[in-house]
Amino acid sequence: MDTITLTADLDALAKISAFITEAAGICDLDERATWQVQLAVDEAATNVIQHAYDQENPGDITLGWACEGSRFIVTLHDTGRQFDPESVPPPDISSPLDERQVGGLGLYLITRLMDEARFDFRPQEGNVLTMVKYIGTIPRDDVVFMPITGRVDAVTAPHLNKAVHAQIGAGARFVLIDLGDVTFLSSSGLRALLLIRKELMTLGGELRLSGLQPQVHEVFSLTGFTQVFAIHVTADEARASFGLGRA
């Protein structure tokens, strides 16, 4: 495993990013997987820098990587305060942006961006975070594709909710809703999509959206929901983003 050890301060983040970006290139990660790893590592390193050590007396952080078959493995090691991921409450990603409590988002991003994430504390060694990104994915064959058209408002949103709920009742866990032919989306439509997403996540599934027209995308941007939903330009791109894991 190739490693780099740096003082755990914010100046280290640029060096950490360069180190992990070079590693991703060596292991042939594609552009999307590379930025996912970059962001996950940055979130993890920032957590160490800000919380593991006293700011006036920072310790070290060691970053390592290795390619093992179809697995890109990244480790972060520090000897600071013990970190217990169970002590971090899940972030609030459903309330309006100005009402959300700060905290937990970094850990949430790590677990969503990486295929595996394990936190260990070893009394003689300190904290060790091991993250894995699979190199290449097999597209899922159980994604339910649901194109919708026209308006999604207070009148039509319940019909959308009912249609998706029927698919979930039939066993669907991975749903792709294509909004390419949607010309109008109100807050009622947003709430329906949010409820669908929440139900799928509770069942261990995912909701992804594709093909948003500019006016529909603006509604998501104005409400901050571009940070909540997985949104893709095309249905093919969205379908490919549902991965079974290693190729």
C-alpha positions in Angstrom: 0.0 0.0 0.0 1.4 3.4 -1.0 1.0 6.0 1.8 1.6 9.6 2.6 1.8 11.1 6.1 1.0 14.8 6.7 0.3 17.1 9.6 -3.4 17.2 10.2 -4.2 20.8 9.3 -6.2 22.3 6.5 -3.1 22.9 4.4 -2.9 19.2 4.0 -6.1 18.9 2.0 -4.7 20.0 -1.3 -1.8 17.5 -1.0 -4.3 14.7 0.0 -6.4 15.5 -3.0 -3.5 15.4 -5.4 -2.2 12.1 -3.9 -5.6 10.3 -4.2 -6.3 11.7 -7.7 -3.0 10.3 -8.9 -3.8 7.0 -7.2 -7.2 6.9 -8.9 -5.6 7.4 -12.3 -3.1 4.6 -11.7 -6.0 2.2 -10.8 -8.0 3.3 -13.9 -11.0 4.7 -12.0 -13.3 6.6 -14.4 -14.0 10.4 -14.0 -17.1 9.9 -11.9 -15.6 7.3 -9.5 -12.5 9.6 -9.1 -14.5 12.6 -8.0 -16.5 10.4 -5.6 -13.4 9.1 -4.0 -11.9 12.6 -3.9 -15.0 14.0 -2.1 -15.2 11.0 0.4 -11.5 11.3 1.2 -11.7 15.1 1.7 -14.7 14.7 4.0 -12.9 12.1 6.1 -9.7 14.0 6.2 -11.5 17.2 7.2 -13.2 15.4 10.0 -9.9 14.2 11.3 -8.3 17.7 11.0 -11.2 19.4 12.8 -12.1 16.9 15.4 -9.4 14.3 16.1 -6.8 16.7 17.5 -6.6 20.0 19.3 -6.2 22.8 16.8 -3.2 24.2 18.5 -1.4 20.8 18.6 -2.3 18.9 15.4 -1.0 15.3 15.0 -0.5 13.3 11.9 -2.8 11.8 9.3 -1.7 9.0 7.1 -3.5 8.3 3.9 -2.9 5.0 2.0 -4.2 3.3 -1.1 -4.0 0.0 -3.0 -5.6 -1.7 -5.9 -6.7 -5.3 -5.2 -8.4 -6.8 -8.2 -11.6 -4.8 -8.8 -11.3 -2.9 -5.5 -9.7 0.5 -5.0 -8.9 0.6 -1.2 -8.2 3.8 0.7 -7.3 4.1 4.4 -7.0 7.0 6.7 -5.2 6.6 10.0 -4.9 9.1 12.9 -3.9 8.8 16.5 -6.4 11.4 17.8 -9.6 11.1 19.8 -11.6 7.9 19.3 -14.2 8.3 16.6 -17.5 6.4 17.0 -19.7 6.7 13.8 -22.7 5.6 15.8 -22.5 8.8 17.9 -23.1 10.9 14.8 -26.9 11.4 14.1 -28.0 11.1 10.5 -28.2 14.4 8.7 -31.6 16.1 8.0 -31.8 16.1 4.2 -35.6 16.6 4.0 -36.4 19.8 5.9 -36.1 23.2 4.2 -32.4 24.3 4.0 -32.8 27.1 6.6 -34.3 24.7 9.1 -31.7 21.9 8.9 -29.4 21.1 11.8 -25.7 21.1 10.9 -23.7 17.9 11.3 -23.6 14.4 10.0 -23.5 15.3 6.3 -19.8 14.4 5.8 -20.3 10.9 7.2 -23.5 10.5 5.1 -21.6 11.5 2.0 -18.8 9.0 2.7 -21.2 6.1 3.1 -23.1 7.1 0.0 -20.1 7.8 -2.3 -18.1 4.7 -1.4 -19.1 1.1 -1.9 -17.7 0.1 1.5 -16.7 2.2 4.6 -15.5 0.7 7.9 -14.4 2.6 11.0 -12.1 0.8 13.5 -10.5 2.0 16.7 -7.4 0.2 17.8 -6.1 1.3 21.3 -2.5 1.0 20.3 -2.9 2.5 16.8 -5.8 4.9 16.8 -8.6 5.4 14.3 -8.5 3.6 11.0 -11.1 4.3 8.3 -11.1 1.9 5.4 -13.0 2.8 2.3 -13.5 0.8 -0.9 -14.6 1.9 -4.4 -15.3 -0.9 -6.9 -13.5 -0.5 -10.2 -16.2 -0.9 -12.8 -19.8 -1.8 -12.1 -22.4 -4.2 -13.5 -25.6 -2.3 -14.4 -28.6 -3.5 -12.5 -31.3 -5.5 -14.4 -34.0 -4.8 -11.8 -34.3 -1.0 -12.3 -38.0 0.1 -12.8 -38.1 2.8 -15.4 -41.0 5.2 -15.1 -41.3 8.1 -17.6 -43.9 10.7 -16.7 -45.3 13.6 -18.8 -47.1 16.9 -18.5 -47.8 18.5 -15.2 -46.8 17.2 -11.8 -48.9 19.3 -9.4 -51.5 18.9 -6.6 -53.8 17.1 -9.0 -51.4 14.6 -10.6 -48.8 14.1 -7.8 -51.1 11.6 -5.9 -51.4 9.5 -9.1 -47.6 9.5 -9.4 -47.2 8.5 -5.8 -49.8 5.7 -6.2 -48.1 4.4 -9.4 -44.7 4.2 -7.8 -46.1 2.7 -4.6 -47.7 0.0 -6.6 -44.3 -0.8 -8.1 -42.7 -0.8 -4.6 -45.5 -3.2 -3.4 -44.6 -5.5 -6.3 -41.0 -5.6 -5.1 -39.3 -2.7 -6.9 -36.4 -1.2 -4.9 -34.5 0.7 -7.6 -36.7 3.3 -9.4 -35.7 5.6 -12.2 -38.2 8.4 -12.9 -37.7 10.2 -16.2 -38.9 13.8 -16.2 -37.9 14.6 -19.8 -41.5 15.3 -20.8 -42.6 17.1 -17.6 -43.4 20.7 -18.4 -44.5 21.9 -14.9 -43.5 20.8 -11.4 -45.0 22.3 -8.2 -44.2 21.9 -4.5 -46.8 19.1 -4.4 -44.7 17.2 -7.0 -41.6 17.7 -5.0 -43.2 16.4 -1.9 -44.4 13.3 -3.8 -40.9 12.6 -5.1 -39.5 13.2 -1.6 -41.9 10.7 -0.1 -41.0 8.1 -2.8 -37.3 8.6 -2.2 -37.7 8.2 1.6 -39.7 5.0 1.2 -37.2 3.5 -1.1 -34.3 4.4 1.1 -36.1 2.8 4.1 -36.3 -0.4 2.1 -32.6 -0.2 1.1 -33.4 1.0 -2.4 -32.7 4.2 -4.5 -34.6 6.7 -6.5 -32.9 8.5 -9.4 -34.2 11.2 -11.7 -33.3 12.0 -15.3 -34.0 14.4 -18.1 -35.1 17.5 -16.2 -36.2 20.4 -18.4 -34.6 23.8 -17.5 -37.8 25.1 -15.8 -38.2 21.9 -13.8 -34.5 21.9 -12.9 -34.9 25.5 -11.6 -37.5 24.4 -9.2 -35.1 21.8 -7.7 -32.4 24.4 -7.6 -34.5 27.0 -5.9 -35.6 24.6 -3.2 -32.1 23.1 -2.6 -33.4 19.7 -3.8 -30.5 19.3 -6.2 -28.5 18.4 -3.1 -31.1 15.8 -2.1 -31.9 13.8 -5.3 -29.6 11.9 -7.6 -30.3 13.8 -10.8 -28.9 12.7 -14.2 -29.0 14.3 -17.7 -30.2 11.2 -19.5 -32.1 8.1 -18.6 -29.2 5.9 -19.9 -26.7 7.8 -17.6 -29.1 7.3 -14.6 -29.7 3.6 -15.4 -25.9 3.0 -15.6 -25.4 4.7 -12.2 -27.4 1.9 -10.5 -24.6 -0.5 -9.9 -24.5 -4.0 -8.5 -20.9 -3.6 -7.5 -17.7 -5.0 -8.9 -17.5 -5.9 -12.6 
